[in-house]
């Protein structure tokens, strides 16, 4: 019995030749088990970053479109001279109440993505289009009948990391509309 056990131990305790060791190691490195998991681990972060970039860029495009659309609606209301309706239902001839009405319409049109405290809204009126293109001789406000009015709204880009790397930190989203007021009374 002892000779049988001793013989068994001797056969398993053989020295492995260098050729056999190299062959075993190459077999281990050539196996493809787990290669899919490794490839997935390499590709996943790139795909996730790509998808997040698309989503964040889409959000900025949506916000920019929303800002421009809201400004267009406010300018459309402002150029008609309507409404100068106060809270109690009376009609006011004051241009300030018309400006506030246009401003409130603009804020009402903007969607939930905007922090309305960060929106800068300016309205400048000019006598004609040449003044509006040069930017000289304008007065603050919605102007009277026939005036050319420049509506401007700015909003800081949201804190989306991928968008900041493309457009820079501190950039502004801007929308402009130039209209000529109708001949209202």
C-alpha positions in Angstrom: 0.0 0.0 0.0 2.7 2.4 0.8 4.5 1.7 -2.5 1.3 2.5 -4.4 0.8 5.9 -2.6 4.4 6.8 -3.0 4.3 6.0 -6.7 1.2 8.2 -7.0 2.9 11.2 -5.5 5.9 10.7 -7.6 4.0 10.8 -10.8 2.2 14.1 -9.9 5.3 15.8 -8.6 7.0 15.8 -12.0 8.7 18.9 -13.1 7.0 20.9 -15.8 9.2 21.6 -18.7 9.5 25.2 -20.0 7.8 24.2 -23.2 4.8 22.8 -21.4 4.6 26.0 -19.2 4.6 28.2 -22.3 2.0 26.0 -24.0 -0.3 26.2 -20.9 0.0 30.0 -20.6 -0.7 30.5 -24.3 -3.8 28.3 -23.9 -5.0 30.5 -21.0 -4.5 33.7 -22.9 -6.0 32.4 -26.1 -9.3 31.3 -24.5 -12.1 33.6 -25.4 -14.3 33.1 -22.3 -15.0 36.5 -20.7 -13.9 38.5 -23.8 -17.4 39.7 -24.3 -17.6 41.1 -20.8 -14.2 42.9 -21.2 -15.3 44.4 -24.5 -18.6 45.5 -23.0 -16.7 47.1 -20.1 -14.6 49.0 -22.5 -17.5 50.1 -24.8 -20.1 50.9 -22.1 -18.6 54.2 -20.8 -18.2 55.5 -24.3 -21.8 54.7 -25.2 -23.2 56.1 -22.0 -21.3 59.4 -22.5 -22.5 59.6 -26.1 -26.1 59.1 -25.0 -25.8 61.7 -22.2 -24.3 64.1 -24.7 -27.2 63.7 -27.1 -29.7 64.2 -24.3 -28.0 67.3 -22.9 -27.5 68.8 -26.3 -31.1 68.1 -27.1 -32.2 69.9 -23.9 -30.2 73.0 -24.8 -31.7 73.0 -28.3 -35.2 72.6 -26.8 -34.6 75.5 -24.4 -33.2 77.7 -27.1 -36.2 77.0 -29.3 -38.6 77.6 -26.4 -36.9 80.9 -25.6 -37.1 82.1 -29.2 -40.8 80.9 -29.5 -41.7 82.7 -26.3 -40.1 85.9 -27.5 -41.9 85.6 -30.8 -45.2 85.4 -29.1 -44.5 88.3 -26.8 -43.3 90.4 -29.8 -46.5 89.5 -31.7 -48.6 90.7 -28.8 -46.5 93.8 -28.4 -46.7 94.9 -32.0 -50.5 94.9 -32.0 -50.7 97.4 -29.1 -53.0 95.0 -27.3 -53.7 94.4 -24.5 -53.3 97.3 -22.2 -55.7 95.6 -19.8 -55.0 96.1 -16.1 -55.7 93.5 -13.4 -59.2 95.1 -12.7 -60.2 94.8 -16.3 -59.8 98.5 -17.2 -57.9 99.5 -20.3 -54.8 101.6 -19.7 -53.2 104.0 -22.2 -49.9 103.8 -20.3 -47.0 102.2 -22.3 -45.7 100.7 -19.0 -48.7 98.6 -18.6 -48.4 97.4 -22.2 -44.7 96.5 -21.5 -45.7 94.6 -18.4 -48.3 92.8 -20.3 -45.8 91.8 -23.0 -43.3 90.8 -20.3 -45.8 88.7 -18.4 -46.9 87.0 -21.7 -43.2 86.2 -22.4 -42.7 84.7 -19.0 -46.0 82.8 -19.3 -44.9 81.2 -22.6 -41.5 80.0 -21.2 -41.7 76.4 -20.1 -40.7 74.7 -16.9 -37.0 74.3 -17.8 -36.2 77.9 -17.2 -35.4 79.6 -14.0 -37.4 82.7 -14.7 -35.3 84.8 -12.3 -32.3 84.4 -14.6 -34.0 85.5 -17.8 -33.0 89.0 -19.0 -35.7 90.6 -21.1 -35.1 93.9 -22.9 -37.2 95.9 -25.3 -35.9 98.8 -27.2 -37.9 100.9 -29.7 -36.6 102.9 -32.7 -38.1 105.3 -35.2 -37.1 103.2 -38.2 -35.2 100.0 -39.2 -32.0 101.9 -39.8 -31.9 102.9 -36.2 -32.6 99.3 -35.1 -29.8 97.9 -37.3 -27.3 100.5 -36.0 -28.5 100.2 -32.4 -28.3 104.0 -32.0 -31.1 106.3 -30.9 -33.3 103.7 -29.3 -35.5 104.2 -26.2 -36.4 101.5 -23.7 -40.0 100.3 -24.1 -42.4 98.9 -26.5 -42.8 102.1 -28.6 -45.8 103.7 -30.2 -47.7 103.0 -33.4 -45.3 102.4 -36.4 -42.2 102.1 -34.2 -39.6 99.4 -34.9 -39.0 97.4 -31.7 -36.2 95.0 -30.9 -37.1 92.3 -28.3 -34.1 90.6 -26.7 -34.0 87.7 -24.2 -30.9 86.1 -22.8 -30.5 83.1 -20.5 -27.4 81.5 -19.2 -26.7 78.0 -20.5 -27.7 75.3 -18.0 -25.1 73.5 -16.0 -24.8 70.5 -18.3 -21.2 69.2 -18.4 -21.1 68.2 -22.0 -22.7 71.4 -23.2 -20.2 73.5 -21.1 -17.3 71.8 -22.8 -18.7 72.6 -26.2 -19.8 76.2 -25.7 -17.8 77.3 -22.7 -18.9 78.2 -19.2 -20.8 81.5 -18.8 -22.2 81.5 -22.3 -25.7 82.9 -22.9 -28.6 81.6 -24.9 -30.0 84.5 -26.8 -33.1 85.2 -28.8 -33.9 88.4 -30.8 -37.0 89.5 -32.6 -37.4 92.8 -34.6 -40.9 93.9 -35.4 -42.6 97.0 -36.6 -45.6 98.0 -34.5 -49.0 98.2 -36.2 -50.8 101.5 -36.5 -52.9 101.0 -33.4 -54.7 103.8 -31.6 
